[in-house]
Amino acid sequence: MYEELYELLKAGNLRLAVAESCTGGLVSAAITDIPGISQVYAGSITSYENAVKEHLLKVPAEVLATVGAVSEECAKFMAVGVAQAMECDVAISTTGIAGPTGAVPGKPVGTVCIGYYIKGKVFTETNHFTGDRSQVRNSAVKRALTHLQELLTA
């Protein structure tokens, strides 16, 4: 389904890494379903706890304390952190509230922030997906991978 992503990475001589929270490895699973992806995919860090985000991905404690893990700021630091940790040119990060619980004021269930790191530039977005936990997570995977393809072709 995402073979174009592999072709774009290979053509650009780019390596990809992923940092996941709410998707819990689903982005990585979708990527590793692509034939030949081992040529351009370094791996992933599933950072469910804030301590992992802070210590492995270098998300500042102040970001987690003020705007929280479900924020574009956190997604930005996660994407940069995994790109640096794995020495990659491209990275994706996902952080959000898949539900059915976890909603807080201003951040309902279905809120997913995605970060994209491409050769030193960072892009972030906040999405509001609907459905149950599985649907929210799968929507986040689809958005992250299709939007990365779009950014790589822009």
C-alpha positions as CSV (number, residue, x, y, z in Angstrom):
1,M,0.0,0.0,0.0
2,Y,2.9,2.4,0.7
3,E,5.4,1.2,-1.9
4,E,5.6,4.8,-3.2
5,L,7.2,5.8,0.1
6,Y,9.9,3.2,-0.4
7,E,10.6,4.4,-3.9
8,L,10.8,8.1,-2.8
9,L,13.2,7.2,0.0
10,K,15.3,5.1,-2.2
11,A,15.4,7.7,-5.0
12,G,16.4,10.4,-2.5
13,N,19.0,8.1,-0.8
14,L,17.1,8.8,2.4
15,R,16.9,6.8,5.6
16,L,13.7,6.7,7.7
17,A,13.1,6.3,11.5
18,V,9.8,6.4,13.5
19,A,8.9,7.4,17.0
20,E,5.5,6.3,18.2
21,S,3.3,6.7,21.2
22,C,-0.4,6.2,20.6
23,T,0.1,4.1,17.5
24,G,2.2,1.6,19.6
25,G,4.2,0.2,16.7
26,L,1.5,0.2,14.0
27,V,3.4,2.8,11.8
28,S,6.5,0.6,12.0
29,A,4.4,-2.5,11.2
30,A,2.9,-0.8,8.1
31,I,6.4,0.3,7.0
32,T,7.9,-3.1,7.4
33,D,5.2,-4.6,5.3
34,I,6.7,-2.8,2.3
35,P,8.9,-5.1,0.2
36,G,12.6,-4.0,0.2
37,I,12.1,-1.4,2.9
38,S,15.1,-2.7,4.9
39,Q,17.3,-0.7,2.4
40,V,15.9,2.6,3.8
41,Y,14.3,1.9,7.2
42,A,16.4,2.1,10.3
43,G,13.8,1.3,12.9
44,S,11.5,2.8,15.6
45,I,11.2,3.8,19.2
46,T,7.8,3.2,20.8
47,S,7.7,5.8,23.6
48,Y,4.5,5.3,25.5
49,E,5.7,6.7,28.8
50,N,6.7,10.4,29.1
51,A,10.0,9.3,30.7
52,V,10.9,7.5,27.5
53,K,10.0,10.5,25.4
54,E,12.2,12.7,27.6
55,H,15.2,10.4,28.0
56,L,15.4,8.6,24.6
57,L,13.9,11.1,22.3
58,K,15.0,14.3,24.1
59,V,11.6,15.8,24.5
60,P,12.2,18.6,27.1
61,A,10.5,18.1,30.4
62,E,9.1,21.6,30.2
63,V,7.2,20.7,27.0
64,L,5.7,17.6,28.7
65,A,4.8,19.6,31.8
66,T,3.3,22.6,30.0
67,V,1.7,21.6,26.7
68,G,1.8,17.8,27.3
69,A,2.7,14.7,25.3
70,V,-0.3,15.2,23.0
71,S,0.9,18.3,21.3
72,E,2.6,19.4,18.1
73,E,5.6,20.5,20.2
74,C,6.0,17.0,21.6
75,A,5.6,15.5,18.1
76,K,8.3,17.9,16.8
77,F,10.8,16.9,19.4
78,M,10.0,13.2,19.0
79,A,10.6,13.3,15.2
80,V,13.8,15.2,15.6
81,G,14.9,13.0,18.5
82,V,14.4,9.7,16.6
83,A,16.1,11.1,13.5
84,Q,19.1,12.1,15.5
85,A,19.2,8.8,17.5
86,M,19.1,6.7,14.4
87,E,21.1,9.1,12.2
88,C,18.3,9.3,9.6
89,D,17.3,12.0,7.1
90,V,13.5,11.4,7.5
91,A,11.4,10.6,10.6
92,I,7.8,10.4,11.6
93,S,6.3,10.7,15.1
94,T,2.8,10.0,16.5
95,T,1.4,11.1,19.8
96,G,-2.2,11.2,20.8
97,I,-5.3,10.0,22.6
98,A,-6.7,6.8,20.9
99,G,-9.4,6.3,23.6
100,P,-11.7,5.2,24.8
101,T,-10.4,7.1,27.9
102,G,-7.7,9.8,28.3
103,A,-9.5,12.8,27.0
104,V,-8.6,16.1,28.7
105,P,-10.0,19.6,28.1
106,G,-9.1,20.8,24.6
107,K,-7.8,17.3,23.7
108,P,-10.7,14.9,23.0
109,V,-10.3,11.2,22.2
110,G,-9.1,11.0,18.6
111,T,-6.6,13.9,18.9
112,V,-3.4,12.8,17.3
113,C,-0.4,15.0,16.7
114,I,2.1,13.9,14.0
115,G,5.6,15.2,13.4
116,Y,7.6,14.9,10.2
117,Y,11.4,15.5,10.0
118,I,12.8,15.8,6.5
119,K,16.5,16.7,6.1
120,G,16.5,19.3,9.0
121,K,13.0,20.7,8.4
122,V,10.2,19.8,10.8
123,F,6.4,19.9,10.0
124,T,3.7,19.1,12.5
125,E,0.0,18.7,12.5
126,T,-2.9,18.0,14.8
127,N,-5.6,15.6,13.6
128,H,-9.0,14.7,15.1
129,F,-9.9,11.2,14.0
130,T,-13.2,9.5,14.8
131,G,-14.1,6.0,15.7
132,D,-13.0,3.5,18.3
133,R,-9.5,3.0,19.5
134,S,-8.5,0.8,16.6
135,Q,-10.0,3.1,14.0
136,V,-8.2,6.2,15.5
137,R,-4.9,4.4,15.5
138,N,-5.3,3.1,12.0
139,S,-6.3,6.5,10.8
140,A,-3.2,8.0,12.3
141,V,-1.0,5.4,10.6
142,K,-2.6,6.1,7.2
143,R,-2.4,9.9,7.6
144,A,1.3,9.8,8.8
145,L,2.4,7.6,5.9
146,T,0.4,9.3,3.1
147,H,1.3,12.8,4.3
148,L,5.0,11.8,4.5
149,Q,4.7,10.7,0.8
150,E,3.1,14.1,-0.1
151,L,5.9,16.0,1.7
152,L,8.6,14.0,0.0
153,T,7.1,14.8,-3.4
154,A,6.5,18.5,-2.7
